[in-house]
Amino acid sequence: MNLWWTDSSFFNIVLVIGGIYIFIGLIAVFCFLCGALCKCCNSSQKQNNGYRSAEDTLDKIVVDDQKSKLTTHAINCHIHPTCCTDQDAEQFSRRRNLFSPVSENTVLKVNPRHFHHVEGGRFLRSDRKVPYWQCRKNSGGNFQVREKGKLYAYFDERRDCHFDASKSLRTRDMFQ
């Protein structure tokens, strides 16, 4: 007499289904740990406030739960909270040029949440003077830092939070 629980095909099916459930469980645990530890899994759904390194792509931006008053576009074009070198600023400008082509870019080392409204709410201004790198394309099409220093960064709310270079550069202290 052949009982249903001793049939080898039944046990194979149970083993395969059990293996699938274990695999799905392991993936769920991995995704939970990744999301809880590094916040990489959900970064594309939130505004960015910085980069882990100069090598990160725009879709791997480290995110914080607090909202910035700046637009995502303004942050992606100008804000690099961990920028430390000319090479970081040049690489950031090259990356920006891929989605928003420019011949000149100003990179700001500032947390995007450290801005407040001034002049009746028209401008967002950085809370303090922040390091900046002004990059321009050379004849070969590569970005090079032409000037750096510290300035108050102004973004114009009436122009969709566009960086106001002329207003900002009037407050600068140059280093180069």
Legacy VTK file of the C-alpha trace (Angstrom):
# vtk DataFile Version 3.0
C-alpha trace
ASCII
DATASET POLYDATA
POINTS 176 float
0.000 0.000 0.000
1.383 3.365 -1.036
0.483 6.208 1.359
0.288 9.811 0.036
2.862 11.136 2.514
5.442 8.564 1.417
5.118 9.342 -2.284
8.471 10.834 -3.433
6.883 13.282 -5.911
4.771 14.764 -3.077
7.905 15.303 -0.958
9.704 16.906 -3.902
6.850 19.375 -4.337
6.849 20.173 -0.606
10.638 20.677 -0.652
10.467 23.001 -3.670
7.645 25.083 -2.151
9.470 25.235 1.184
12.667 26.343 -0.555
10.790 29.099 -2.362
9.344 30.397 0.927
12.773 30.359 2.573
14.306 32.233 -0.404
11.561 34.881 -0.320
12.044 35.259 3.440
15.788 35.779 3.052
15.232 38.443 0.394
12.697 40.221 2.619
15.148 40.232 5.554
17.953 41.547 3.329
15.745 44.360 1.952
14.613 45.297 5.457
18.209 45.457 6.727
19.358 47.442 3.704
16.541 49.945 4.127
17.057 50.272 7.868
20.842 50.607 7.798
21.740 52.638 4.724
18.464 54.078 3.416
19.559 53.199 -0.129
16.455 51.188 -0.981
14.056 54.133 -0.764
16.295 57.061 -1.728
14.706 57.637 -5.125
11.362 58.453 -3.471
12.653 61.343 -1.332
14.666 64.525 -1.739
18.373 64.241 -1.324
20.527 65.979 1.190
23.948 64.691 0.289
26.171 62.154 -1.324
28.187 59.367 0.240
31.124 60.093 -2.042
31.975 61.810 -5.268
31.466 58.481 -7.070
27.746 58.160 -6.226
25.255 58.537 -9.031
22.192 60.706 -8.687
19.947 57.708 -8.047
22.075 56.651 -5.034
21.663 59.831 -3.024
21.628 59.469 0.750
18.348 60.789 2.091
17.056 62.252 5.332
13.397 62.394 6.333
13.366 66.175 6.840
12.262 68.215 3.828
14.373 70.900 2.246
12.888 74.213 1.144
14.939 73.912 -2.058
13.581 72.067 -5.072
15.009 68.698 -6.032
16.294 70.206 -9.276
18.142 72.991 -7.416
19.703 70.419 -5.086
20.739 68.112 -7.944
22.319 71.005 -9.850
24.204 72.822 -7.084
24.199 71.134 -3.650
26.962 68.660 -2.738
27.149 68.522 1.099
30.339 66.439 1.182
32.294 68.264 -1.538
35.866 68.771 -0.317
38.105 69.102 -3.349
38.263 70.682 -6.779
37.980 67.181 -8.243
34.728 66.547 -6.319
33.256 69.789 -7.681
34.385 69.061 -11.243
32.917 65.557 -11.121
29.640 66.879 -9.653
29.453 69.445 -12.498
30.064 66.725 -15.112
27.265 64.654 -13.570
24.937 67.673 -13.507
25.762 68.368 -17.164
24.352 64.944 -18.125
20.785 65.879 -17.150
20.956 69.693 -17.354
23.652 70.865 -19.807
25.552 74.008 -18.825
28.884 75.642 -19.568
29.287 76.876 -15.996
28.155 75.469 -12.647
28.496 76.566 -9.036
28.837 73.719 -6.531
27.845 74.459 -2.930
28.935 72.504 0.125
25.836 72.912 2.282
23.052 70.878 3.793
19.922 71.651 1.716
17.888 72.114 4.914
20.117 74.994 6.056
18.293 77.733 4.144
15.754 80.342 5.210
13.557 82.901 3.458
14.776 86.495 3.103
13.599 89.636 1.311
9.914 89.015 1.926
10.132 85.342 1.017
11.461 85.886 -2.498
14.850 84.278 -1.878
16.106 81.280 0.047
19.498 82.135 1.546
21.956 79.803 3.221
22.069 80.216 7.000
25.784 81.023 6.825
28.513 81.512 4.243
29.204 78.153 2.620
32.141 76.822 0.582
31.612 77.068 -3.179
33.443 76.023 -6.326
32.728 77.794 -9.597
33.358 75.369 -12.464
33.552 76.234 -16.166
34.005 74.076 -19.236
37.397 74.447 -20.843
38.046 74.263 -24.601
38.161 70.466 -24.343
34.667 70.347 -22.843
35.847 69.334 -19.363
34.851 71.197 -16.223
37.584 72.959 -14.264
37.365 74.925 -11.037
37.999 78.591 -11.867
37.200 80.095 -8.491
36.419 78.948 -4.967
35.717 80.489 -1.610
32.756 81.108 0.685
29.493 82.906 0.000
25.868 83.213 1.020
23.956 81.063 -1.474
20.752 82.640 -2.820
18.002 80.736 -4.646
15.196 82.727 -6.281
11.743 81.381 -5.374
10.134 83.403 -8.194
12.326 81.614 -10.733
11.510 78.055 -9.612
14.258 78.119 -6.971
16.944 78.959 -9.529
20.434 79.626 -8.114
21.059 83.383 -8.268
24.762 83.475 -9.081
25.104 87.240 -9.383
23.441 87.918 -6.004
25.389 85.092 -4.329
28.769 86.047 -5.783
28.420 89.609 -4.424
28.732 88.090 -0.916
31.766 85.923 -1.676
35.147 85.636 0.001
37.438 84.127 -2.676
40.273 81.700 -1.953
41.627 81.377 -5.495
LINES 1 177
176 0 1 2 3 4 5 6 7 8 9 10 11 12 13 14 15 16 17 18 19 20 21 22 23 24 25 26 27 28 29 30 31 32 33 34 35 36 37 38 39 40 41 42 43 44 45 46 47 48 49 50 51 52 53 54 55 56 57 58 59 60 61 62 63 64 65 66 67 68 69 70 71 72 73 74 75 76 77 78 79 80 81 82 83 84 85 86 87 88 89 90 91 92 93 94 95 96 97 98 99 100 101 102 103 104 105 106 107 108 109 110 111 112 113 114 115 116 117 118 119 120 121 122 123 124 125 126 127 128 129 130 131 132 133 134 135 136 137 138 139 140 141 142 143 144 145 146 147 148 149 150 151 152 153 154 155 156 157 158 159 160 161 162 163 164 165 166 167 168 169 170 171 172 173 174 175
